[in-house]
Amino acid sequence: MEGKIGIFDSGYGGLTVFKEIKHQLPQYDYIYFGDNARAPYGNRSFETVYEYTLQCVKKLFDLNCNLIILACNTASAKALRTIQQKDLSLIAPNKRVLGIIRPTTEIIGNFSKTKHIAILATHGTVQSKSYEIEIQKFFPKVNIYQEACPMWVPLVEYNEHLSDGADYFVKQHINNVMQHDKNIDTILLACTHYPLLIPKIKQYVPTNVQIISQGDIVAKSLSDYLNRHPEIESELSKNQSIKFYTTDDSDWFSVQARLFWDITINAEKIEL
C-alpha cells in the first residue's frame, strides 16, 4: 500500500530540513510532525529521547507513513540506532526510519581544506559523540571540536535569534571554537534550529570559515536513497500534499513555523 514520507522533529527545527526536501523532491506526499509539547529534546536523557521518538515514529506509521526521516539531531543521535535495530522488525518490518547524522558525516570532511572541523550542537548531540564517531569512520584524519550551544534553540524558538541579545550567546560560542583551534575552516550546524542564526554567526567567524547547514545535504541523500531503493520509492504516494501535526497548540505552531519556512502552515494537534 502506498504511503507518505514522515518528517519528525522535537519541535520546529526540522522544518529547515523539510524545506529543502520538499524543494528537491516535490512530487511526494509528506507529513511533518513536531513533538512541541515535550520539546526541546537536547538536554533529555538517552532513555527519554528514545521513548519519545519511538512514540512519534509509531504515530507516523499510524498516519500511513512508509518512510520516516528523523530531522532532529538529538533523536538521530540517541534513538535512531535502537529503533532501526530493535523496534522496526517488530512493529513495521517493511517500513524505514532514517536519520540526518549519517548523510552529513559521509561528506562533511570534503568541505574542509585544513581538515579541522567544528560541530555546533545541543548538549545531547555533543554528549552522544555521534558526529565524532561517524566522521572518524569516513575521515579518520579530520580533527573535530564539538561545542554545545544550549541557548541557541530557545533564542530561535522565542524569535530572538536576530535580536541584539542573541549576539552575546553567538559570540561566546564562536569565540570558544576559534580560540580552541585556529585551523578550523568549517563549522557544521548540527542542530536544525541553528541555520536561522547564520546571519549572526557570520558576524563573528573569520572570512575563511564556511558554515554548513544540513538541509541540502539531507535532501540530496534522501534522493540518492530512493534511487537506490526502488522497492521503497515505488510504495510512496505522489500527490504533492503536505500535512503538519504538533503535540502542542496548533495555532501557535502555525505562527512559529513561519520563522522556519515562509509558507502558510495550518497545523493540527495530535494526541500520542
N, C-alpha and C positions, 0 to 999 in steps of 0.2 A: 504494500500500500504506500502511495506517495505521502511524503511528509515534508515538514518545513525545516529550516535551519534556525536553531535557537542560539541567541547571543545572551550570555549570562554575565552579570557583574553584581557586586555587592551594592552598587549604587548607580551613579551616573557616568563614571569614568569610561566604562566600556563603550559608551556612545562614540568616543573618539576613534575606537577601532571599528565599530559598526558602520560609521560614516564612510570609511574607506572600503570596507567590504561591500557595502551597498553600491558604492560608486563603481567598483571594478567588476562586481558580479550582480548587476541589477535584475537579472531575469528570475531569480529565485524568490520564494516566499519566506519571510523572516518573522520571528518573534523575539523581541527584546524584553528581558526580564531583569529588573533591578530589585534586589532584596534590601530596599532602602530602610525598612523598619529596623533592620539589625546592622546596618552599616555604621561605621566602617569596619571592615574585617582586619585591617592592618595590624592591630595590637592584640588580636584574639589568639587563643592557643591553637595548636595544630588540631586537636580533637574537636574544638568548637567549629573551626573553619571547615573541617571535613564534614561534620554533621550538617551544618547549614548548607554547604554546597551540594551535598547529596540530596537533601530535601528539595532543593531548587531544580536539580537535574531531573529528579523523578517527576516534578511538576511539569517541566518542559516536555518530558516524554508523554505525560498525560495530555498535553496540549498538541500532540501529534508532531513532535519534532523528531526527525530521524538522525540529525547531526547537531551536536551542541558545541559551541565554542565558549570556553571559559575565558571571557575577555576581561579577566581580573588576574593580576599577577599574584596576589596573595592566595586566591583559590587555586591557581595553577601550581603554585609552589607547595601548598600544604594539603591539597585534596586530590589533584588530578590523578597521580600515580595510583593511589589506593582505589579510586573509583574505576580506573581502567583495568587494574589487575584483579580486584576483588569483587566489585559490585556488578559490572556490566554483564558478565556471563550469567548472573543470576536474575537480573531484572530486565535486561534488554539486550540479548546477545547479538542481535542484528543491527543495533544502533551504535553510534560512535560519539565519544566525547574527546575533544581536542583542547589543548591549552595554547598560551601565547609565548611561553618561555622558550620552548624548543625552536620554533621558527626564527626567533630573534637570535638565539645563541649560535645557530648554524651559520649565520652570516656576519654577525657584528664585528668579528675580527677583521673582515675585509675593509671596513671603513677607516681603520686606524693605520697611519703610516709609522707611528712610533711604537705601536703595539702596547700602548698604555691607555687603558680604558677605565672610566669611572661609571659606576652603576648607582643611580639615584633611585631610591625605592622606599616603600613603607618599612617599618621595623620588622614586620612579619616576613616580608620577602627577603630582607637582608639576613635575618636570623636563620632562615631556611638554607642559606648558601646555595640556592638552586642555580642562580646565574653563574656564580663562581665555579661550581662543579661542572655545569653543562658547557660553559665557554672553554674550560680547560680540555674537554674532550675533543673539541674541534680545533682549538687554537692553543696548544699547550705552551707556547712561548709568550702568550699575552700576559701582561701584568694588569691585575684587576684591583681596583679600590672601590669598596662599597660605602655608601653614605646613606643613612636613614634620615628621612626628612618628614618627621611626624606632623608638622604643622601645615604642610603643603596641601593635603587633601581638605582639611577644614577651610583653608583660605579659598579654595576653589568652590567648595560646596556652599559657602556663605557669600559667594560673589565678591570676595575681597582680593582676588588674585591680581588685579591691576591697580589696587589702591596703594597709597604711599606706605601703609602699614605692612604690606607684603614685602617691601624691599628689605627690611631687616632680616626676615627669615630666609629669603632667597640669597641675599648676600652672604649671610652666615654660612650656609652650606656650600655655596660655590667657593668661598674662601677656604673652607676646610679641605675641599677637594684639591684645589690648586696648590695650597701650601703643603699638602701631603706628598704630591708628586707633580712637579712642574713639567714633566714629559707627557702628561695626559693631553691627548689631542681629540679624544672622542668621549662624549658624555651620553650615556644611554638613559633615557627617561623610562625606567622600568615600573612605572605606575601610570595607568591610563588617564588619570586626572592631570598629570604634570604637563602635557602639551599646552594647556591653557596658560601656563606660566612662562612659556617660551619668550614672550616679549620682555619679561623681567629678567630671565636668566641671561639673555643675550647682553644685557647691560653690564654684567659682571664677569663674563668669561672673556679670555683673550680672543682676538680675532681669528687665530688659527685653530680654535677648538670648535668642532662641529657637534651639534646637538641632534640626537637621533630619537625619534618617537616611533611607536610600534605599529601604527595603523596600516601604513602602506606595506610594511614587511609581512604582517599577518594576512592581509588581503591577498597578496601575491602567493603566499604559502598555501592558503586555502584553495586558490585557483589551481595551483600545481597538484594539491592533494586530490581534488576532484577529477583532474585529468588522469591521474594515476590510478584512481579507484572508480572506474565506470559503474561498478556494481552498487556503489553508494550514490553516485551522481544521478543515475537513472531513476532512483527512488525519491528524488527531491521534486516537489511541485514547483511550477514555474508560472506564476501569475503576477509577479512583481508586487505582492502585497506585503505590508508591514503592520504588525500589531505590537503595542507596548503594554507591558504589565509591571506593576510595582506592588510590594507588600505594604506600602505606606499610602499616604494621601495621594490620590491620583491627580487632583488638580494641581497640587504643589509640584508633583513630579513633572507635569506637563510644562509648568512655568520654568522650573530649574533646568530642564532638559534643553531649553533653548540656548543656554550658555555653551553647550557642547556641540549642538547641531542646529543650525539655523533653519529649521523647518517646523511647521505646525505639528505638534505632537498631542494626541488625545489618548492618554493612558487609562488603563482600567486597573482598579485594585483587585488583588487576588489573595486568597487565603491559602496558607500552607497546611 
